[in-house]
């Protein structure tokens, strides 16, 4: 794989998650002819234009037929191929939900379903294209692993870890070009193992996807105001890292779960479910995400700010809640 460096991290951030997904999968395919990329007529939007030209025998476009794409992907996975199938998040998680449930969940076919433009990233395309309920839907499928990379560097790590992984995976790509950079040097990535970005603190931020970068910005702002805040990258939403959550419970009095997803059924709900099932004492949990309603469309940065999911908004939200 390509070396993880500050220079590469900045370059990848500039071109954005979808382009990096295609670039990373193309790099993996140069060494592995077992990889197949599938697209529901979004080859260029998936960043797979170069892949389709360099490896035409390893690329399949099913057309605007997401349900068929998942079914075909499951069949190819049954034949032993490493299949990465991509489309926009709501079409992957809801339009094809029956096929995900049966072919990937019930039948256990190790398809890697890549959700493009999740969260608010599709901006002016509006609620028909926003992926704000996808984690809630996908969490209900038994045996389905859910990963949301924190930045473009972690997209590389995620895809590399998924090659040969023998379980079905939903990969949730959030953010747009110029999203915050989280990783500028190599680190250990393991499916199901969260990554501490700071030491544990009495006040903790837990997040996934590109919101992690905004949490780091918020932590910097809060530190300037005299408040030390810890940040945990929970890149794997299912299964959660029980060891990391136990460490959080030992150190924190208040935990803020920040997500670019509805507050119903997402990462915050998953963490609360985990702690409730554990039967052990746990800290105060405050969830912060998209309210339970359809949101107004607009520029991505504008919507993040309106939802208080940028660094400044997250910092302000914490300060308000800690005073209550």
C-alpha positions as CSV (number, residue, x, y, z in Angstrom):
1,X,0.0,0.0,0.0
2,X,0.9,3.7,-0.4
3,X,3.0,5.1,2.5
4,X,1.0,7.1,5.1
5,X,2.7,10.5,5.5
6,X,1.7,14.0,6.2
7,X,2.1,14.9,2.5
8,X,-0.1,12.0,1.3
9,X,-2.6,12.8,4.0
10,X,-3.0,16.4,2.8
11,X,-3.2,15.3,-0.8
12,X,-5.9,12.7,-0.1
13,X,-7.9,15.2,2.0
14,X,-7.9,17.7,-1.0
15,X,-9.3,15.1,-3.4
16,X,-11.8,13.7,-1.0
17,X,-13.1,10.3,0.3
18,X,-14.7,9.1,-3.0
19,X,-11.6,9.7,-5.1
20,X,-9.4,8.2,-2.4
21,X,-11.7,5.1,-2.3
22,X,-11.2,4.5,-6.0
23,X,-7.4,5.3,-5.7
24,X,-7.0,2.9,-2.8
25,X,-8.9,0.1,-4.4
26,X,-7.0,0.5,-7.6
27,X,-3.7,0.3,-5.7
28,X,-4.9,-2.9,-4.0
29,X,-5.9,-4.4,-7.3
30,X,-2.4,-4.0,-8.7
31,X,-1.3,-6.8,-6.3
32,X,-4.5,-8.8,-6.1
33,X,-6.5,-9.9,-9.2
34,X,-9.1,-11.5,-6.9
35,X,-10.5,-8.0,-6.1
36,X,-13.7,-7.0,-8.0
37,X,-15.2,-3.5,-7.9
38,X,-18.9,-3.1,-8.6
39,X,-20.8,0.1,-9.1
40,X,-24.5,0.9,-9.5
41,X,-23.8,3.3,-12.4
42,X,-21.5,5.5,-10.3
43,X,-18.1,4.5,-11.6
44,X,-16.8,8.0,-11.9
45,X,-18.6,9.2,-8.7
46,X,-17.1,6.3,-6.9
47,X,-13.6,7.3,-8.0
48,X,-13.5,4.1,-10.0
49,X,-12.9,5.5,-13.5
50,X,-9.2,4.6,-13.5
51,X,-9.9,1.2,-11.9
52,X,-12.4,0.4,-14.7
53,X,-9.9,1.3,-17.4
54,X,-6.9,-0.5,-15.9
55,X,-8.7,-3.6,-14.7
56,X,-11.8,-3.9,-17.0
57,X,-12.1,-7.6,-16.2
58,X,-12.4,-6.8,-12.5
59,X,-15.0,-4.1,-12.8
60,X,-18.8,-4.5,-13.1
61,X,-21.4,-1.8,-13.6
62,X,-24.9,-3.1,-12.8
63,X,-26.6,0.1,-13.8
64,X,-29.0,1.9,-11.5
65,X,-30.0,-1.3,-9.8
66,X,-28.6,-1.4,-6.3
67,X,-30.6,-4.5,-5.3
68,X,-29.3,-6.4,-8.2
69,X,-25.8,-5.2,-7.4
70,X,-25.9,-6.6,-3.9
71,X,-27.3,-9.9,-5.2
72,X,-24.6,-10.2,-7.9
73,X,-21.9,-9.2,-5.4
74,X,-23.0,-11.9,-3.0
75,X,-22.8,-14.5,-5.8
76,X,-19.3,-13.4,-6.7
77,X,-18.3,-13.4,-3.1
78,X,-19.6,-17.0,-2.8
79,X,-17.3,-17.9,-5.7
80,X,-14.3,-16.6,-3.6
81,X,-13.8,-13.1,-4.9
82,X,-13.1,-10.0,-2.8
83,X,-16.0,-7.9,-3.8
84,X,-16.3,-4.1,-3.1
85,X,-19.7,-2.8,-4.2
86,X,-20.4,0.9,-4.1
87,X,-23.3,3.3,-4.3
88,X,-24.7,6.3,-2.4
89,X,-25.5,5.6,1.2
90,X,-29.3,5.7,1.2
91,X,-29.5,3.4,-1.8
92,X,-27.0,0.9,-0.2
93,X,-28.7,0.9,3.2
94,X,-32.4,1.3,2.3
95,X,-33.1,0.6,-1.3
96,X,-31.1,-2.6,-1.1
97,X,-31.8,-3.4,2.5
98,X,-33.6,-6.7,1.8
99,X,-30.7,-8.0,-0.2
100,X,-28.2,-6.8,2.4
101,X,-30.3,-8.6,5.1
102,X,-30.6,-11.9,3.2
103,X,-27.5,-12.1,1.0
104,X,-25.0,-10.5,3.2
105,X,-26.5,-11.1,6.7
106,X,-28.4,-14.3,6.6
107,X,-26.3,-16.0,4.0
108,X,-23.1,-14.5,5.4
109,X,-21.5,-13.6,2.1
110,X,-18.5,-11.4,2.7
111,X,-19.4,-8.5,0.4
112,X,-17.9,-5.1,1.2
113,X,-20.7,-2.7,0.6
114,X,-19.3,0.9,0.3
115,X,-21.7,3.7,1.1
116,X,-20.6,6.9,-0.7
117,X,-21.5,10.4,0.5
118,X,-23.0,9.4,3.8
119,X,-24.1,11.9,6.4
120,X,-24.7,15.3,4.8
121,X,-22.0,15.1,2.2
122,X,-24.3,15.1,-0.8
123,X,-25.3,18.7,0.1
124,X,-27.6,20.2,-2.5
125,X,-28.8,16.8,-3.7
126,X,-30.9,16.8,-0.6
127,X,-32.6,14.3,1.7
128,X,-33.1,11.8,-1.1
129,X,-29.3,11.4,-1.1
130,X,-28.3,12.0,2.5
131,X,-27.1,9.0,4.5
132,X,-28.5,10.0,7.9
133,X,-30.3,6.8,8.9
134,X,-28.0,4.2,7.4
135,X,-26.2,3.1,10.5
136,X,-29.5,2.6,12.3
137,X,-30.7,0.4,9.4
138,X,-27.5,-1.6,9.0
139,X,-27.1,-2.2,12.8
140,X,-30.1,-4.4,12.7
141,X,-28.6,-6.9,10.3
142,X,-27.0,-9.8,12.3
143,X,-23.4,-10.5,11.5
144,X,-22.8,-7.3,9.6
145,X,-19.7,-5.3,10.4
146,X,-19.9,-1.5,10.1
147,X,-16.8,0.7,9.6
148,X,-16.7,4.5,9.2
149,X,-13.1,5.7,8.5
150,X,-12.1,8.9,10.2
151,X,-10.3,10.4,7.2
152,X,-8.9,9.5,3.8
153,X,-5.8,7.9,5.3
154,X,-8.1,5.6,7.3
155,X,-10.0,4.7,4.1
156,X,-6.7,3.1,2.8
157,X,-6.4,1.2,6.1
158,X,-10.0,0.1,6.0
159,X,-9.9,-1.3,2.5
160,X,-6.6,-3.1,3.2
161,X,-8.1,-4.7,6.3
162,X,-11.2,-5.7,4.4
163,X,-9.3,-7.7,1.7
164,X,-9.7,-11.3,2.8
165,X,-12.0,-10.4,5.7
166,X,-14.5,-13.3,5.7
167,X,-17.5,-11.4,7.0
168,X,-19.9,-8.9,5.3
169,X,-19.0,-5.3,5.8
170,X,-20.8,-1.9,5.4
171,X,-18.2,0.8,4.9
172,X,-19.6,4.3,5.6
173,X,-17.7,7.0,3.8
174,X,-18.5,10.5,5.1
175,X,-17.1,14.0,4.3
176,X,-16.1,15.9,1.2
177,X,-12.8,17.2,-0.2
178,X,-10.8,19.2,2.3
179,X,-12.2,17.3,5.3
180,X,-10.0,17.5,8.5
181,X,-6.9,15.3,8.5
182,X,-6.7,12.9,11.5
183,X,-3.7,10.7,10.6
184,X,-0.4,12.0,9.2
185,X,1.8,9.0,10.1
186,X,1.4,5.2,10.2
187,X,-0.6,3.5,13.0
188,X,-2.2,0.2,13.8
189,X,-5.7,-0.3,12.3
190,X,-7.7,-3.3,13.3
191,X,-11.4,-3.9,12.6
192,X,-13.2,-3.8,15.9
193,X,-10.5,-1.9,17.8
194,X,-11.0,1.8,18.5
195,X,-8.0,4.2,18.3
196,X,-7.2,6.6,21.1
197,X,-6.3,10.0,19.7
198,X,-5.6,11.4,23.1
199,X,-5.3,9.8,26.6
200,X,-8.6,9.1,28.4
201,X,-10.0,12.1,30.2
202,X,-12.8,12.9,32.6
203,X,-14.7,14.4,29.6
204,X,-14.6,12.3,26.5
205,X,-15.6,12.7,22.9
206,X,-16.3,9.5,21.0
207,X,-17.0,9.7,17.2
208,X,-16.6,7.9,13.9
209,X,-16.2,9.1,10.3
210,X,-14.9,12.6,9.4
211,X,-16.7,13.9,12.5
212,X,-13.6,12.6,14.4
213,X,-11.5,15.4,12.8
214,X,-14.0,18.0,13.9
215,X,-13.9,16.5,17.4
216,X,-10.1,17.0,17.4
217,X,-10.6,20.7,16.4
218,X,-13.2,21.1,19.1
219,X,-10.8,19.5,21.7
220,X,-8.1,22.1,20.6
221,X,-10.6,25.0,21.1
222,X,-11.7,23.6,24.5
223,X,-8.0,23.2,25.6
224,X,-7.5,26.9,24.9
225,X,-10.4,27.6,27.2
226,X,-8.9,25.5,29.9
227,X,-10.9,22.3,29.5
228,X,-9.0,19.0,28.7
229,X,-11.1,16.7,26.5
230,X,-10.2,13.2,25.3
231,X,-11.0,11.9,21.8
232,X,-11.6,8.3,20.8
233,X,-12.0,7.2,17.2
234,X,-14.6,4.5,17.2
235,X,-14.1,3.6,13.5
236,X,-15.9,0.3,13.9
237,X,-19.5,0.9,14.9
238,X,-20.4,-2.8,14.9
239,X,-18.9,-4.6,16.7
240,X,-18.0,-1.9,19.2
241,X,-14.6,-2.1,21.1
242,X,-15.7,-3.3,24.5
243,X,-12.2,-2.9,25.9
244,X,-12.0,0.8,24.9
245,X,-15.5,1.4,26.3
246,X,-14.5,-0.1,29.6
247,X,-11.5,2.2,29.7
248,X,-13.8,5.2,29.0
249,X,-16.1,4.1,31.8
250,X,-13.2,3.9,34.2
251,X,-11.9,7.4,33.4
252,X,-14.8,9.6,32.3
253,X,-17.7,11.2,34.1
254,X,-19.3,12.6,30.9
255,X,-19.1,11.1,27.4
256,X,-20.2,13.0,24.3
257,X,-21.0,10.8,21.3
258,X,-20.8,13.0,18.2
259,X,-22.0,11.7,14.8
260,X,-23.1,12.9,11.4
261,X,-26.2,10.7,11.6
262,X,-29.6,11.0,13.2
263,X,-29.5,10.6,17.0
264,X,-31.9,7.7,16.6
265,X,-30.2,4.3,16.2
266,X,-26.6,5.5,15.4
267,X,-23.3,5.3,17.2
268,X,-24.7,7.0,20.4
269,X,-27.5,4.4,20.5
270,X,-25.1,1.6,20.0
271,X,-22.9,2.8,22.9
272,X,-25.8,3.2,25.2
273,X,-27.1,-0.3,24.3
274,X,-23.6,-1.7,25.0
275,X,-23.3,0.0,28.4
276,X,-26.9,-1.0,29.4
277,X,-26.2,-4.6,28.5
278,X,-22.9,-4.7,30.4
279,X,-24.6,-4.3,33.7
280,X,-21.8,-2.2,35.1
281,X,-21.7,1.5,36.1
282,X,-21.1,3.9,33.2
283,X,-20.7,7.6,32.8
284,X,-23.3,10.2,31.7
285,X,-23.8,9.8,27.9
286,X,-24.8,12.8,25.8
287,X,-25.5,12.2,22.1
288,X,-25.1,15.0,19.5
289,X,-26.0,14.5,15.9
290,X,-28.7,15.3,13.4
291,X,-32.2,15.9,15.0
292,X,-34.9,13.4,14.3
293,X,-36.3,15.3,11.2
294,X,-35.6,15.9,7.6
295,X,-33.0,18.7,7.3
296,X,-32.8,21.7,5.0
297,X,-30.4,21.3,2.1
298,X,-27.5,23.6,1.3
299,X,-23.7,23.7,1.1
300,X,-22.0,21.0,3.1
301,X,-20.0,23.3,5.3
302,X,-23.1,25.4,5.9
303,X,-25.1,22.3,7.0
304,X,-22.4,21.1,9.3
305,X,-22.3,24.5,11.0
306,X,-26.1,24.6,11.2
307,X,-26.1,21.2,12.9
308,X,-23.2,22.3,15.2
309,X,-21.1,19.4,13.9
310,X,-18.1,21.5,12.9
311,X,-15.2,22.1,15.5
312,X,-16.7,25.3,16.8
313,X,-20.2,23.9,17.1
314,X,-19.1,20.8,18.9
315,X,-17.0,22.9,21.3
316,X,-19.9,25.2,22.0
317,X,-22.3,22.2,22.5
318,X,-20.0,20.7,25.1
319,X,-19.6,23.9,27.0
320,X,-23.3,24.3,27.2
321,X,-24.1,20.8,28.3
322,X,-21.3,20.7,30.9
323,X,-22.9,23.8,32.6
324,X,-26.3,22.0,32.9
